[in-house]
Amino acid sequence: MRFPSLLTLSVLFLGATALPLNDADADADALDAEIHELLKRETAEKSNCQFKSRHGPGPKPPLPPLPPTPPVTCDDFWLARIDHEGVAPYAPTAGYQVWRNVKDFGAVGDGIADDTAAINEAISSQGRCGPGCTGSTITPGLIYFPPGTYRVTAPIIDFYYTQLIGNPGCPPVIKADFNFVGRWVLDTNPYQDGGGLAWGATNVFWRQVAHFVFDLTDVAFDTEIAAIHWPSSQATSLSNVEFRLSEAPGTRHQGLFIEEGSGGYIGDLVFYGGNQAMIVGNQQFTFKNIAIYNARTAIEHFWSWGWTYIGISITNCSTGWDLTSNNGTFVNVGTITIIDSSITDTPIGIAYAWPNPNQPNVGNTLIVENLDLENVPVAIRGPFGTVLPGTTSTTTSLTIPAWGRGNSYDENSGPVFFQGTFTPPTRPSALTAPGGRYFTASKPYYEDQPLSAFLTAREFGAKGDGSTDDTRALNRLFEAAAKRRKIAYINAGMYRVTRTVFIPPGSRIFGDSSFPVILSSGRYFENPTRPQPVVQVGNRRGPGSEGRIQWSNTIVSTRGKQPGAILIEYNLATTHAGQYSGMWDVHTRIGGFAGSDLQLTQCPKTPETPITSANLDVDCVAAFMSMHITRNAANLYQENNWIWVADHDIEEPANNQQITVYAGRGLLVEDTRGPLWLVASSVEHHQLYEYQFYKASTIFAGQVQTETAYYQPNPDARLPFAPDARYHDPELLTPGDSGWGVRAVDTTDLFIYGAGLYSFFDNYDVNCSQVGTGTRCQQRILSLERSKATIYNLNTVGTENMMTIDGVDQASYLDNLNGFISSVALVETRDLVV
């Protein structure tokens, strides 16, 4: 539990399509032709549907018509037709259904019938974890909405561990009735009678909402109503959603409302109208590829620690970003990073506040890089007026290469407060798309593929029941799918494996959106002197080491004592320019869930007992490393990946009580030539480090987020694993130190666009992270060793020294206070020492 408080570039990425991936079988000329055809298809309307999904930045359009009653072609989505043989092995109800089609529960979808009760029944039936349940993984739900218009008169109540999925080619419309009663149309975390949320927002994980239109235009314009209430945290996503709100003067409509949490990823959204398209507050988030038209305020922030915006397009609003929230003494918005975005026909681009000159300057720390303006008279407004003029031209755009405010550091000096333009780092071409923006890619749903393009885990004999050894079945599935150019579909379930599962180049793997689990078990993964991958992507060298993959919606985990387990080992490099592998919503989860044998009963916290090598519970040493990107690897795009060692027991009887589970290392990026993209990336609670970049190069990362293991320093980062030179493990600077949040060694061209490195506890005591106590939870959290890096908006919690450069502690938290966090706007280590 955490301390509380579109036209996308996917058309440039073969991973966003169903093109063949076997490099040995597809030559470059054929691929070029397929790319050309893909670009043609992406600009056309799909399947007679007038709503264009994944709408991206562009000229201001008229409000498009709603999708018509779906033609037959819209009913041909493979996910609706495939055999849903998934299981939930620990569900308390016999015959438990993971897959639920809302029409099977009585929803009509004709725009006339009231479908509220039927939708809520589809979500809630069979004793699922709803309000009143503290959390659970044992009752997953994939709720499918066929194309149609679903009229609702009261909120749709989302449940824990629930995925709401529409048809990506013909998204269903959720239409609020003119007599709608409620504050939110989709309420994913309802307020309870006592005034609190159903679930603590920092403990809401593993949920998705994708492929919908939310239409509020029948609701009176002066009604305060929001389409989606989304106080959520890691491993959650909203994607490919359109919001239709009133555009009348004085409208009180809102699109997306977030007030708490620890996110998270949201992307590929389109908003029309509203008082605020988005009104948001959260510890950290990554928002990508979002278009907003005709709102009064496009994005208004309640508060934040760190927020990264990538590829945002704002058109015809009064204000683009409103960051002025404050209590008269302190500003509430910590740091904001905005890159590769545009604002058009909007009087004020960005507004920030600094209400009290006696308080630190770093409140409302802001970094803007590559922002295009057209007819935006005030680019940036501060508390006393215009800080940066814009342009009134409607024919000529103005680009802001880089502008910022806050404290800066380099390897020799700091803090230096700055406010104004600066020279941004040179972006390696390998990290960018045509036009110079950073490359991004959206998760493929293969909506253009027929059912015959899929092979399922069940067809190859995998049970997913948590007890059968499914190693051979999964290996057969992945091998067959790659050879036959099919897509491997992992049905819902928990797949126990006792040897390595191999994903060959050319694989396309789509996990059931309820997150099937690949679970290591047994002696093969118990030897830390010979660690073995649970899932291995490609060979380390020779045949099978080149190629690309697509992999989505899967969790990799361990059961019980597994000190020799590396959960994911990624080895692939591509040979053709412009080809990339992608991993979307692929998570690791170590402990704290049913079936892990690493729950409260087995691994309780013991803060009163000094832990040594003699009494450390070896049965709770659950992994050697979570993920290893090896020296051969290149051209890997990762998005919304949460690498987590459980700090608490998720299942309901435990009531979120803390536990102690040990895993040695988080994400190791070793000697890779790049490029590598880490978009909306989070790594938490490992012993030695969360992220380590060793002799790596050409890396984009943002927002990245870490948490130090809550048990540290009891024991400190010397236990249970001793440093292993084969994996370039760090030696502690001082006995009693906790693990690094981020460590970079001999690394070049590391670009981090927003980082939240948090240390909330000292041996489970939270007082060390409280403001004004004069204590800290750990001494140091970020190490840059002989590395060339640029970091925007570094935020830390509970740490004495925010960064350590070549062994020298720099950036005292006291020099960079920003409310609960400490913030540095810009860190540059430009000269690589060899």
C-alpha positions in Angstrom: 0.0 0.0 0.0 1.4 3.3 -1.0 1.5 6.4 1.2 -1.7 8.2 0.4 -1.9 11.6 0.0 -5.3 10.4 -32.7 -3.9 9.4 -35.4 -1.1 7.9 -33.4 2.3 7.0 -34.5 1.3 3.4 -34.4 0.8 3.6 -38.2 4.5 3.9 -38.4 5.0 0.8 -36.2 4.3 -2.6 -37.7 3.6 -3.6 -34.1 0.3 -1.7 -34.3 -0.8 -4.0 -37.2 -1.2 -7.6 -37.9 1.7 -7.6 -40.4 4.0 -10.7 -40.5 6.9 -10.4 -38.1 9.2 -13.2 -39.1 12.2 -11.4 -40.5 13.4 -14.6 -42.2 10.1 -14.8 -44.2 9.5 -11.2 -45.1 11.9 -9.1 -47.1 12.3 -5.4 -46.8 10.5 -4.5 -50.1 7.4 -6.5 -49.1 7.4 -4.8 -45.7 7.6 -1.4 -47.4 4.7 -2.2 -49.5 2.7 -3.3 -46.5 3.5 -0.2 -44.6 2.3 1.9 -47.6 -1.0 -0.1 -47.7 -1.4 0.3 -43.9 -1.0 4.1 -44.2 -3.7 4.1 -46.8 -6.0 2.0 -44.7 -5.5 4.1 -41.6 -6.7 7.2 -43.3 -9.9 5.6 -44.5 -13.1 4.9 -42.5 -13.3 1.4 -41.0 -16.0 -1.0 -41.8 -18.6 1.6 -42.7 -18.3 3.0 -39.2 -18.3 6.8 -39.2 -16.4 7.1 -35.9 -12.7 7.0 -36.6 -10.9 5.3 -33.7 -7.6 6.5 -32.4 -8.2 10.1 -33.6 -5.0 12.1 -33.2 -3.8 15.7 -33.4 -4.9 17.6 -36.4 -7.1 20.5 -37.6 -10.2 21.3 -35.7 -12.9 19.1 -37.0 -16.7 19.4 -36.8 -18.2 17.1 -34.2 -18.5 13.8 -36.1 -21.7 11.9 -36.1 -22.2 9.1 -33.7 -21.7 5.6 -35.0 -24.8 4.3 -36.7 -26.5 1.1 -35.8 -23.7 -1.3 -36.4 -23.5 -3.0 -39.8 -22.8 -6.7 -39.9 -19.1 -6.1 -40.4 -18.8 -4.4 -37.0 -20.0 -7.7 -35.4 -17.0 -9.6 -36.8 -14.5 -8.6 -34.1 -12.5 -11.7 -33.3 -12.6 -11.1 -29.5 -16.4 -11.4 -29.6 -16.3 -14.7 -31.5 -13.3 -16.6 -30.1 -14.1 -19.4 -27.6 -13.8 -18.0 -24.2 -12.5 -20.9 -22.2 -10.7 -18.9 -19.6 -10.8 -19.8 -15.9 -10.4 -18.2 -12.5 -8.9 -21.0 -10.5 -9.4 -19.4 -7.1 -12.9 -18.0 -7.7 -15.3 -18.9 -4.9 -18.2 -19.6 -7.3 -18.5 -22.8 -9.3 -18.7 -22.1 -13.0 -17.3 -18.6 -12.6 -17.4 -16.5 -15.8 -14.4 -14.3 -16.6 -15.8 -13.3 -20.1 -19.1 -11.4 -19.9 -21.0 -9.9 -22.9 -23.3 -7.3 -21.6 -26.0 -8.4 -24.1 -26.1 -11.8 -22.4 -27.2 -9.9 -19.2 -30.0 -8.1 -20.9 -28.4 -5.0 -22.4 -30.0 -4.0 -25.7 -27.7 -1.3 -27.1 -30.4 0.3 -29.3 -30.2 3.8 -27.7 -33.7 3.4 -26.4 -33.8 0.8 -23.7 -32.3 1.7 -20.3 -29.3 -0.6 -20.1 -28.0 0.6 -16.7 -29.1 -2.4 -14.7 -28.0 -5.0 -17.2 -24.5 -3.5 -17.5 -24.1 -3.4 -13.8 -25.3 -6.9 -13.5 -22.7 -8.1 -16.1 -20.0 -6.4 -14.0 -21.1 -7.5 -10.6 -22.6 -11.0 -10.8 -21.1 -14.1 -9.2 -19.7 -12.5 -6.1 -17.1 -10.2 -7.7 -15.0 -7.7 -5.7 -17.1 -4.6 -5.6 -17.4 -1.7 -3.0 -17.0 -3.2 0.4 -14.3 -5.7 -0.8 -10.8 -4.4 0.0 -9.3 -5.9 -3.2 -8.9 -9.3 -4.9 -7.3 -11.0 -7.9 -9.5 -14.2 -7.7 -12.5 -12.8 -9.6 -11.3 -11.2 -12.8 -13.7 -9.9 -15.3 -13.6 -9.0 -19.0 -16.8 -7.2 -19.8 -17.4 -6.8 -23.5 -19.7 -4.3 -25.1 -20.7 -5.1 -28.7 -21.2 -2.1 -31.0 -24.4 -0.1 -30.3 -25.7 2.7 -28.2 -26.2 1.9 -24.5 -28.5 4.4 -22.8 -27.8 4.8 -19.0 -29.8 6.7 -16.4 -27.4 6.1 -13.4 -23.7 5.4 -13.0 -22.0 2.3 -14.3 -20.1 0.9 -11.3 -16.8 -0.6 -12.1 -15.4 -3.5 -9.9 -11.9 -4.4 -8.8 -9.8 -6.3 -11.4 -12.2 -5.5 -14.2 -11.6 -4.8 -17.9 -14.3 -3.0 -19.9 -13.7 -3.5 -23.6 -15.5 -2.4 -26.7 -15.1 -3.0 -30.4 -12.0 -1.0 -31.5 -13.3 -0.7 -35.1 -16.8 0.3 -34.1 -16.7 1.6 -30.5 -19.9 1.3 -28.5 -21.5 4.5 -27.3 -22.4 5.0 -23.6 -25.1 7.6 -23.7 -26.2 9.4 -20.6 -29.9 10.0 -20.5 -31.2 13.5 -20.1 -32.6 12.4 -16.7 -29.3 10.9 -15.7 -28.8 10.8 -11.9 -25.2 10.8 -10.6 -21.9 12.7 -10.7 -20.1 10.3 -13.0 -21.3 8.1 -15.9 -18.6 5.5 -15.4 -17.7 5.4 -11.7 -14.6 3.2 -11.2 -14.2 4.0 -7.5 -17.4 5.1 -5.9 -17.5 7.3 -2.8 -19.0 5.4 0.2 -21.3 6.6 2.9 -18.4 7.4 5.2 -17.0 9.8 2.6 -14.1 7.6 1.4 -13.5 5.8 -1.9 -14.5 2.2 -2.2 -10.8 1.3 -2.6 -7.8 3.4 -1.6 -6.9 5.0 -4.9 -3.2 4.0 -4.5 -4.3 0.4 -4.3 -6.4 0.2 -7.5 -4.4 -1.9 -10.0 -4.9 -4.1 -13.1 -7.9 -2.5 -14.9 -8.5 -1.2 -18.4 -11.2 0.7 -20.2 -10.8 0.7 -24.0 -12.7 1.5 -27.2 -15.8 3.5 -26.2 -17.6 6.7 -26.9 -19.1 8.5 -23.9 -21.8 10.9 -24.9 -23.2 13.4 -22.4 -24.8 15.8 -24.8 -28.4 14.9 -23.8 -27.6 16.0 -20.2 -28.4 19.6 -19.4 -25.4 21.8 -20.0 -25.5 23.3 -16.5 -25.4 19.9 -14.8 -22.0 19.1 -13.2 -21.3 15.7 -14.5 -18.2 13.8 -15.7 -18.0 10.9 -18.1 -15.3 8.9 -16.2 -14.3 8.9 -12.6 -10.8 7.3 -12.5 -8.9 7.5 -9.2 -6.5 4.6 -10.0 -2.9 3.5 -9.8 -0.3 1.3 -11.6 -1.2 -1.2 -14.3 -4.3 0.7 -15.3 -5.2 2.3 -18.6 -7.8 4.2 -20.5 -7.3 4.0 -24.3 -9.1 4.8 -27.5 -12.0 6.6 -25.8 -14.0 9.6 -27.2 -15.8 12.1 -25.0 -18.7 14.1 -26.2 -19.6 16.9 -23.9 -21.8 20.0 -24.1 -20.2 22.9 -25.9 -22.8 25.4 -24.7 -21.6 28.6 -23.0 -21.5 28.0 -19.2 -21.3 24.2 -19.6 -20.3 22.3 -16.4 -19.6 19.0 -18.2 -16.3 17.3 -17.6 -14.7 14.4 -19.5 -12.2 12.7 -17.2 -12.1 13.3 -13.4 -9.2 12.0 -11.3 -8.6 13.2 -7.8 -6.3 10.6 -6.2 -4.0 7.6 -7.0 -0.6 6.6 -8.2 -0.8 6.1 -11.9 -0.6 5.0 -14.5 -1.1 5.4 -18.2 -3.8 7.0 -20.3 -3.7 7.5 -24.1 -5.4 7.8 -27.4 -8.3 9.9 -26.2 -10.4 12.6 -28.0 -12.5 15.2 -26.2 -15.2 17.5 -27.6 -16.5 20.4 -25.4 -16.9 20.6 -21.7 -16.0 23.0 -18.9 -12.9 20.9 -18.4 -12.0 18.1 -20.8 -9.9 16.7 -18.0 -9.7 17.7 -14.3 -7.0 15.7 -12.7 -4.9 15.1 -9.6 -2.6 12.1 -8.9 0.9 11.3 -7.7 2.2 10.7 -11.2 0.8 9.8 -14.6 1.8 9.5 -18.3 -0.7 10.9 -20.8 -0.1 10.2 -24.5 -1.7 11.1 -27.8 -4.7 13.0 -26.6 -6.7 15.5 -28.7 -9.0 18.2 -27.1 -11.4 20.4 -29.0 -13.7 23.2 -27.9 -13.4 22.9 -24.1 -13.3 25.9 -21.8 -10.2 24.5 -20.1 -8.5 21.6 -21.8 -6.6 20.3 -18.7 -7.0 21.5 -15.2 -4.9 20.1 -12.4 -6.1 19.7 -8.8 -2.6 18.6 -7.8 0.3 16.4 -8.8 3.8 15.3 -7.9 4.9 14.5 -11.5 3.0 14.3 -14.8 4.3 13.6 -18.3 2.3 14.7 -21.4 3.4 13.3 -24.8 1.7 14.2 -28.0 -1.2 16.4 -26.7 -3.2 18.5 -29.2 -5.4 21.3 -27.9 -7.7 23.3 -30.2 -10.1 26.1 -29.7 -10.1 26.2 -25.9 -9.8 29.2 -23.5 -6.9 27.7 -21.6 -4.7 24.7 -22.5 -3.1 23.7 -19.2 -4.3 25.3 -15.9 -1.8 24.6 -13.2 -2.8 27.4 -10.9 -4.5 25.4 -8.1 -3.3 26.6 -4.7 -4.3 27.2 -1.1 -3.1 30.8 -0.9 0.2 29.7 0.5 1.4 26.7 -1.5 0.7 25.7 -5.0 -0.8 22.2 -5.4 0.8 21.2 -8.7 4.3 19.9 -8.3 6.0 19.2 -11.7 4.6 19.0 -15.2 6.5 17.8 -18.3 5.0 18.6 -21.7 6.7 17.3 -24.9 5.8 17.0 -28.6 2.5 18.8 -28.3 0.5 21.5 -30.0 -2.0 24.3 -29.0 -4.1 26.0 -31.6 -6.7 28.9 -31.4 -6.4 29.1 -27.6 -5.8 32.5 -25.8 -3.7 31.0 -23.0 -1.5 28.0 -23.6 -0.2 27.3 -20.1 -1.0 29.1 -16.8 0.9 28.5 -13.6 0.8 30.0 -10.1 3.3 31.0 -7.4 1.1 32.7 -4.9 3.6 33.4 -2.1 7.0 34.9 -2.9 8.3 33.7 0.6 7.9 30.1 -0.4 10.3 28.1 -2.6 10.5 28.8 -6.3 10.2 25.2 -7.3 6.4 25.0 -6.9 4.8 24.6 -10.4 8.1 23.3 -11.8 7.5 23.1 -15.5 9.4 21.8 -18.5 8.1 22.2 -22.1 10.0 20.7 -25.1 8.9 20.9 -28.7 5.5 22.7 -28.3 3.9 24.1 -31.4 1.6 27.1 -31.2 -0.8 28.6 -33.7 -3.0 31.6 -32.7 -2.0 31.4 -29.0 -1.4 35.0 -27.9 0.0 34.0 -24.5 2.2 30.9 -24.5 2.8 30.8 -20.8 1.2 33.0 -18.1 2.5 33.3 -14.6 0.9 34.7 -11.5 1.7 38.3 -12.5 0.9 38.1 -16.2 2.5 36.9 -19.5 5.8 35.1 -19.0 6.3 34.0 -22.6 4.4 35.6 -25.5 2.9 33.3 -28.1 1.6 34.2 -31.6 -1.6 35.6 -33.0 -1.0 34.2 -36.4 -3.4 31.8 -37.9 -1.2 30.9 -40.8 2.3 30.6 -39.2 3.0 28.4 -36.2 5.5 29.1 -33.5 7.6 26.3 -32.0 9.0 26.5 -28.5 12.1 24.2 -28.6 12.4 24.2 -24.8 11.2 26.3 -21.9 11.3 25.6 -18.2 11.2 26.9 -14.6 12.7 25.4 -11.5 16.1 24.3 -10.1 18.8 22.8 -12.3 21.9 20.8 -11.6 24.9 19.4 -13.6 27.8 17.4 -12.5 29.6 20.5 -11.2 26.9 22.9 -9.8 23.5 23.4 -8.5 20.9 24.4 -7.4 20.5 27.1 -10.0 17.0 28.5 -10.4 16.1 29.3 -14.0 13.0 30.5 -15.8 13.0 30.8 -19.5 14.1 29.1 -22.7 17.0 26.7 -22.8 18.8 24.5 -25.3 17.2 21.0 -25.3 19.3 17.9 -25.7 19.8 16.5 -29.2 17.5 13.7 -29.8 19.1 10.6 -31.4 17.3 9.8 -34.7 16.9 6.2 -33.6 14.4 7.4 -30.9 12.3 9.6 -33.1 9.6 9.2 -35.8 9.6 11.2 -39.0 9.2 14.9 -38.1 11.4 14.6 -35.0 8.9 13.7 -32.3 9.7 10.8 -30.1 8.4 7.6 -31.5 5.3 6.1 -29.8 3.1 3.1 -30.6 -0.4 2.0 -29.5 -1.3 -1.4 -28.3 -2.5 -3.6 -31.2 -5.9 -5.2 -30.9 -5.8 -6.9 -34.3 -9.3 -5.8 -35.1 -8.7 -6.2 -38.8 -7.8 -9.9 -38.4 -10.3 -12.8 -38.8 -10.9 -15.4 -36.1 -8.8 -17.8 -38.1 -5.7 -15.7 -37.4 -5.7 -16.8 -33.8 -4.5 -19.9 -31.9 -5.4 -20.3 -28.2 -3.7 -21.7 -25.2 -6.5 -24.1 -24.7 -6.1 -25.6 -28.2 -2.6 -26.6 -27.2 -3.6 -28.3 -24.0 -2.8 -25.5 -21.5 -5.2 -25.6 -18.5 -4.5 -22.4 -16.6 -5.8 -23.9 -13.4 -2.8 -23.0 -11.3 -1.8 -26.6 -10.7 -1.2 -28.3 -14.0 2.3 -27.9 -15.5 1.6 -25.8 -18.6 5.2 -25.3 -19.7 5.1 -27.6 -22.7 1.6 -26.4 -23.8 2.7 -22.7 -23.8 5.9 -23.5 -25.6 4.0 -25.4 -28.3 1.5 -22.6 -28.7 4.2 -19.9 -29.1 6.3 -21.9 -31.5 3.3 -22.8 -33.6 1.9 -19.3 -33.7 5.2 -17.8 -34.8 5.9 -20.5 -37.5 2.3 -20.2 -38.9 2.2 -16.4 -38.6 -0.8 -16.6 -36.2 -1.6 -14.7 -33.1 -1.2 -16.5 -29.8 -4.2 -15.9 -27.5 -3.6 -16.7 -23.9 -7.0 -17.5 -22.3 -7.7 -16.2 -18.8 -6.1 -18.3 -16.1 -3.0 -19.0 -14.1 -0.4 -21.0 -16.1 2.1 -22.8 -13.8 5.4 -23.5 -15.5 8.4 -25.5 -14.2 10.9 -24.6 -17.0 11.5 -21.6 -19.2 8.8 -20.5 -21.6 10.3 -19.4 -24.9 8.9 -16.7 -27.1 10.5 -16.9 -30.6 11.0 -14.0 -32.9 7.9 -13.3 -35.0 5.5 -13.9 -32.1 2.4 -12.0 -31.6 0.9 -12.7 -28.2 -2.3 -11.2 -26.9 -3.3 -12.1 -23.3 -7.0 -12.2 -22.4 -7.6 -8.7 -21.2 -8.2 -10.1 -17.7 -4.5 -10.6 -17.4 -3.6 -14.3 -17.6 -0.6 -15.1 -15.3 2.5 -17.2 -16.2 3.6 -18.5 -12.8 7.0 -20.1 -12.2 7.2 -23.0 -9.7 9.7 -25.5 -8.6 13.4 -26.3 -8.2 14.5 -25.2 -11.7 14.1 -21.6 -10.5 15.7 -22.0 -7.0 19.4 -21.7 -7.7 20.7 -18.1 -7.5 24.1 -19.1 -8.8 22.5 -20.2 -12.1 19.4 -18.0 -12.5 16.9 -19.0 -15.2 14.3 -16.9 -17.1 10.7 -17.7 -16.5 9.9 -16.2 -19.9 12.7 -15.8 -22.4 12.1 -13.6 -25.5 14.5 -14.7 -28.3 17.9 -16.4 -28.0 20.9 -14.6 -26.5 22.9 -15.2 -29.6 22.9 -17.0 -33.0 19.7 -18.2 -34.6 16.6 -16.8 -33.0 18.3 -13.7 -31.6 17.1 -11.3 -34.3 13.5 -10.4 -35.1 10.6 -8.7 -33.3 7.6 -9.5 -31.2 4.3 -8.0 -30.0 3.1 -9.0 -26.5 0.2 -7.6 -24.5 -1.9 -8.1 -21.4 0.1 -10.7 -19.4 1.4 -10.9 -15.9 4.6 -13.0 -15.1 4.9 -14.1 -11.5 6.5 -16.6 -9.2 5.2 -19.1 -6.6 7.0 -19.5 -3.3 10.8 -19.7 -3.0 12.4 -18.8 -6.4 15.7 -17.1 -5.8 17.0 -18.2 -9.2 14.1 -16.8 -11.2 14.5 -14.0 -13.8 10.9 -13.3 -14.7 11.4 -11.9 -18.2 14.6 -12.0 -20.2 14.5 -10.0 -23.5 17.2 -10.7 -26.1 15.9 -9.7 -29.5 17.4 -7.2 -31.9 15.8 -6.2 -35.3 17.7 -6.1 -38.5 15.5 -3.8 -40.6 15.3 0.0 -40.1 11.9 1.1 -38.8 11.0 -2.2 -37.1 10.3 -2.4 -33.4 9.2 -4.9 -30.9 6.4 -3.9 -28.5 5.3 -4.9 -25.0 2.1 -3.3 -23.8 0.5 -4.0 -20.4 3.0 -6.8 -19.7 3.6 -6.7 -15.9 5.5 -8.7 -13.3 4.0 -9.4 -9.9 5.9 -11.1 -7.1 3.9 -12.1 -4.1 0.8 -10.9 -2.4 -1.9 -12.7 -4.5 -3.7 -16.0 -4.3 -1.6 -18.8 -5.7 1.7 -17.1 -5.0 2.3 -18.8 -1.6 3.8 -15.4 -0.7 1.0 -13.9 1.2 0.4 -12.6 4.7 0.3 -16.1 6.2 3.7 -17.0 4.7 5.5 -13.7 4.6 4.4 -11.3 7.3 6.4 -8.1 8.0 8.7 -8.3 11.1 9.9 -4.7 11.9 10.5 -5.5 15.5 13.0 -8.3 14.7 16.5 -7.3 13.4 16.9 -9.4 10.2 20.2 -11.0 9.5 21.4 -13.8 7.1 20.8 -16.2 10.0 17.1 -15.5 10.5 15.9 -14.1 7.1 13.0 -16.2 5.8 14.4 -17.9 2.7 11.0 -19.1 1.7 10.1 -15.5 1.0 13.0 -14.9 -1.4 10.9 -14.9 -4.5 13.0 -13.8 -7.5 16.6 -13.1 -8.6 15.5 -10.4 -11.0 12.3 -9.1 -12.5 13.4 -8.2 -16.0 16.7 -8.3 -17.9 17.1 -6.5 -21.3 20.3 -8.1 -22.4 23.3 -6.8 -24.4 22.0 -8.1 -27.7 18.6 -6.4 -27.4 17.6 -3.4 -29.5 14.5 -1.6 -30.7 12.1 -2.5 -27.9 9.1 -0.3 -27.1 7.5 -0.8 -23.7 4.4 0.9 -22.5 2.5 0.8 -19.2 4.7 -2.0 -17.7 4.6 -2.4 -13.9 7.4 -4.4 -12.3 6.2 -5.0 -8.7 7.2 -6.8 -5.7 4.2 -6.9 -3.4 4.3 -4.7 -0.3 0.9 -5.9 0.9 -1.4 -8.8 0.5 -4.0 -7.9 -2.2 -6.6 -10.5 -1.3 -9.6 -9.5 0.7 -9.1 -11.4 3.9 -5.7 -9.7 4.5 -7.2 -6.2 4.3 -4.1 -4.8 2.5 -1.8 -5.7 5.4 1.9 -5.3 4.6 4.1 -8.2 3.9 7.9 -8.8 3.3 8.8 -10.5 0.1 12.4 -10.3 -1.3 13.5 -9.9 -4.9 17.0 -9.0 -5.8 16.9 -6.7 -8.8 14.3 -4.8 -10.7 14.9 -3.9 -14.4 18.5 -4.3 -15.7 19.2 -2.8 -19.1 22.6 -4.2 -19.9 25.1 -3.1 -22.6 22.3 -2.6 -25.1 22.8 -0.4 -28.2 19.2 0.8 -28.1 16.9 2.3 -29.0 14.7 1.5 -26.0 11.5 3.3 -25.0 10.1 3.0 -21.5 6.7 4.8 -21.6 4.7 4.9 -18.3 7.2 2.6 -16.6 7.2 1.7 -12.9 9.5 -0.6 -10.9 9.0 -1.1 -7.1 10.3 -2.8 -3.9 13.5 -4.7 -5.0 16.6 -5.2 -2.9 19.5 -3.7 -4.9 17.9 -1.4 -7.4 14.7 -0.7 -9.3 16.3 0.5 -12.6 19.9 -0.2 -13.6 21.3 1.0 -16.9 24.7 -0.5 -17.5 26.7 0.5 -20.6 23.4 1.2 -22.2 22.6 3.9 -24.8 19.8 5.6 -26.6 17.0 5.4 -24.1 13.7 7.4 -23.8 12.0 7.0 -20.4 9.0 8.8 -18.9 7.2 9.0 -16.6 9.3 6.5 -14.6 8.4 5.8 -10.9 10.0 3.8 -8.2 9.5 2.8 -4.5 12.1 1.6 -2.2 11.4 -1.7 -0.4 9.4 -0.9 2.7 11.4 -3.3 4.9 14.7 -1.6 4.2 17.0 -1.0 6.0 16.0 -4.1 8.0 17.7 -5.7 6.3 19.6 -3.2 4.2 20.5 -3.7 0.5 23.2 -6.3 1.4 20.5 -9.0 2.0 19.4 -11.5 0.8 21.5 -11.3 -2.4 25.2 -10.5 -2.3 26.4 -8.4 -5.2 26.9 -10.5 -8.3 29.6 -9.2 -10.7 28.0 -11.1 -13.7 25.1 -8.7 -13.4 27.1 -5.6 -12.5 25.4 -5.2 -9.1 26.2 -2.1 -7.1 28.3 -2.1 -4.0 26.7 -0.1 -1.2 28.3 3.3 -0.4 27.5 2.9 3.3 26.2 0.0 5.4 22.6 0.6 6.2 21.8 1.9 2.7 18.7 1.0 0.9 18.5 0.1 -2.8 18.9 2.6 -5.6 15.8 3.9 -7.4 17.8 4.5 -10.6 21.4 3.7 -11.3 23.2 4.5 -14.6 26.7 3.3 -15.2 28.8 4.1 -18.3 25.5 5.0 -20.1 25.0 7.5 -22.9 22.0 9.3 -24.3 19.7 8.5 -21.4 16.7 10.8 -21.6 14.2 10.7 -18.6 11.1 12.9 -19.1 9.8 12.8 -15.5 10.9 10.6 -12.6 9.3 10.0 -9.2 11.7 8.1 -6.9 10.0 7.5 -3.6 11.1 6.2 -0.2 8.1 6.2 2.1 9.3 3.9 4.9 12.2 3.1 7.2 11.6 -0.5 8.4 7.8 0.1 7.8 7.9 3.4 9.8 6.3 6.1 7.7 7.4 9.1 9.8 10.6 9.5 7.9 8.8 10.7 4.8 6.6 13.2 6.6 7.2 16.9 5.8 8.9 18.8 8.7 10.0 15.8 10.8 13.7 16.4 10.0 14.2 12.8 9.2 14.6 10.9 5.9 14.0 7.3 5.0 17.2 6.8 3.0 20.3 8.7 2.2 20.5 8.5 -1.6 18.3 7.2 -4.4 19.7 8.2 -7.9 23.3 7.4 -9.0 24.8 8.6 -12.3 28.2 7.1 -12.8 30.3 8.2 -15.8 27.0 8.7 -17.7 25.6 11.2 -20.1 22.0 11.8 -19.1 19.3 14.4 -19.2 16.5 14.2 -16.6 13.5 16.5 -16.5 11.5 16.9 -13.4 13.1 14.6 -10.9 10.9 14.2 -7.8 11.9 12.4 -4.7 10.2 11.5 -1.4 11.9 10.6 1.9 15.5 10.9 0.6 18.3 13.1 2.0 20.3 13.4 -1.3 18.3 13.5 -4.5 21.2 12.4 -6.7 24.7 11.1 -6.5 27.0 11.9 -9.4 30.2 9.9 -9.7 30.0 9.0 -6.0 29.4 12.6 -4.8 26.1 13.3 -3.1 24.3 16.3 -4.6 20.9 18.1 -4.4 19.8 18.1 -0.8 16.1 17.7 -0.5 16.0 20.8 1.6 17.2 22.9 -1.3 14.4 21.7 -3.5 11.2 21.4 -1.4 8.0 21.3 -3.3 5.3 20.5 -0.9 5.4 16.8 0.0 8.1 16.1 -2.6 11.4 17.6 -3.5 11.9 18.6 -7.2 14.7 19.4 -9.6 13.5 20.6 -13.0 16.7 19.8 -15.0 19.6 17.5 -14.4 22.3 17.3 -17.1 25.5 15.3 -17.1 26.8 16.1 -20.5 30.4 14.9 -20.4 31.0 11.2 -20.4 34.0 10.2 -18.4 35.7 7.1 -19.8 
